[in-house]
Amino acid sequence: VKEHMGWAAAGRAPSDIVKQMRSSPDVLELVLPDWIFTGGRMHVRLYYSEPHALPATLVALRLLTKRPGPIGVAEQDRQIAEASELLLAFQDRGFAS
């Protein structure tokens, strides 16, 4: 995670691992290596933001897993909404806008 966040902070993350969320444009998704375990595979995602009021600062919002396939898309939609709510709470406390 640290290496991937370093790439994102420096603006050097490969374009295939950083995605802006259409439903919440202030939230970005950092695609991390899948977590493989005896029961299968989980996709690992870090949702974060780059608040305009805090230049060169990345705010990690949620580090989560989601299942592959259509069920994972529904999980992802919920996770993005939760990350967006956390960002709004962060901004409401006066940390960023």
N, C-alpha and C positions, 0 to 999 in steps of 0.2 A: 504494500500500500504506500509506504513512504517513497519508494522510487517513482511510482506512478504519479503521486501528488507532486513530487519534485518536478517532473516533466510538465505537469499542468501549470504549476506556479511559474515556471520559466517560459511558458508558451511553446514548449517543444513536444507536447504529447502528440503521438500519431493521431491523425484525424479519425481513424477507425475506433479509437478507444474513448474519445470524448464526444458526447452528443448533447445538444441543447434540447430540452424537453419542450415539445410543441404546446402541451397543455399548461405548462408553467415555464415561460421563457427565462426566468431568472434562475432556474434550477438546471444544473448540468449533471450528466451522468458519466462517471468514469468506469469503464468496463475493465474489470480485474480478471485475472485467471480463474477459470472454473475451479470449484471445490469438488474433488472427486473422493468419494467414500464408498464403503462396501454396499450401501443401498442405492448408489447411483451417482448422479452429477447434479450440482447446483451452480447456477450462474451467480457471480458475486458482483455487486454494484455499489459504488460510492456515489451518493448524491451530494452535490456541493454547490456553492454559489461564489461569485466574485463581486461583492457589493461595490457599487460605484463610490460610496463614501469611504471605503477602505482600499485604496489602490494597492496593488500587488499583494492582496490578502485573499486567501481561499478559506471559506467557511465550510467545514464539513458538516453536513446535515444528518445524513443517515448512511450507515454501512449495513447492507442487507443482502440476503440471498433470495433468489427466485427460481422456481422450477422451470425447466425447459418446456417449450411448447405453448399452446394456447392458454393453459392455466397460468403460466408465468406472465403472460401479457396482462391478465386481470390483476395479478399480484403487483406487477410493475405500476399499473395505473394508480393503485391504492398507495403504493410507496412514494410515488411522485407527489401525490396530493399531500401526504404526511410531511414530506420534505419541504414543500411549499409553505405549509402551515408553520413549520419550525422557523423558516426564513422570515415569515411575517412577524412571528413572536420576537425574533432577534431584532428586527427593525423597530418594532413597537417599543422595545426597551431602550431605544436610542443608540444602538451600536452601529447601525448602518441604515442607509436609505437608498 
